[in-house]
Amino acid sequence: FVELHGAHSGQNMASAVASVVSELDISNKLVALVSDNASNNGTLVDHLETELQGASNYSGTRWDSTKGHIRCLSHVIHLSVMSLLRGVKAIPRNVDIRAFNPGDQTLTSEDAEAFVADGNKEADELDDSGIVDSTVDLASAIDKIRKIAKIVRSSPQRMELFRDTAKSIEDYYEKKALSLGKRYTRKTVKNLILDVVTRWNSVYFMLERALEFSEAIDSLTSHPKVKIFRAYALSKADWESVALVCKWLNYFRSASTMMAAEKYPTLSFSLRIYFVLIAYVSRLEESLEVQGSAALEAGIHACKSKLLEFFDKSTFDSEYYYFATILDPRFKDSLFQSSDGLTSSLFSEDWLIKG
């Protein structure tokens, strides 16, 4: 990698890229540049076009910076999901949702469990005053889980209390099953996960783990002798809202994981993933569970707007998405046929999960 001196402006980065392209003598072979969606990358491609045209060894077809800029879909997914979480006030509004770690695409629950959330802007700073929906307060539910996870993980004694509580619940179900002559597969007791609010996958794993051990959490918040958890008791509506958003995040995680592949090209998937995600969010937008909540409506609308924004930018500017799709023998021109039956099979809601 080339060390970049000075500010990380688009112009400086363009000069660095142009220098490498010239050194490798590939200026006439340059097709596209893939980047995340930071504003300085837009400046980069504009200046790179000028830099290449001014190079002494440049000849032949002019490189088109507009067509040749491929926007990272994984980063688009990140921006969309973070917009969703910020829209429902599940993360502090002052969090920079543009911050993106490519490694998050392959993040596992084990990785998330190992995080030490130093400097994490947690629920102490969460401003949920804008949420007026008293029936399902998603921010409040996630806030409670975040606080419980923080308390449990704050000391070995509390972590042991949580694990003993979860183990006792497993003992109860095993004993009950045996009394009925049935087999019971014990659940492995795991620690709660504390999220890092700039990493939506960690929010997903925090909620998923909380749902897995919801009975243990409820037991802690109603413990007769341990009062520290009582203020964070979750209602049935709280748990339902957490399960709802966890389901949504799992769907986006499937798309993100597919785009993280390194052993096969992914550009030909991009249009299909855009179509599927936009259709999925549109269905959510029209669902009764979302329309009944001002907070959820705001989050889903923000998510859809971000997807549409970058879908328009990407597919209007660059024809390479279409070329890649047509050249993929699995798709060819099928994405552009108007048959309702074909469309429903190509864009079925469970395609990402199956994939």
Secondary structure, DSSP 8 states (H G I E B T S, - for coil): -----S---HHHHHHHHHHHHHHHT-TTT---EEE-S-HHHHHHHHHHHHHHHH-TT--SS---TTTTEEE-HHHHHHHHHHHHHHHTTSS-TTS-TT---GGGGG--HHHHHH---TT---GGG---TT---SS--HHHHHHHHHHHHHHHHT-HHHHHHHHHHHHHHHHHHHHHHHHTT---------------TT-HHHHHHHHHHHHHTHHHHHHHHT-SS--TTGGG---HHHHHHHHHHHHHHHHHHHHHHHHT-SSS--HHHHHHHHHHHHHHHHHHHHSHHHHT-HHHHHHHHHHHHHHHHHHHHHHHH-SHHHHHHHHSTTTTTGGG---HHHHHHHT-TTHHHH-
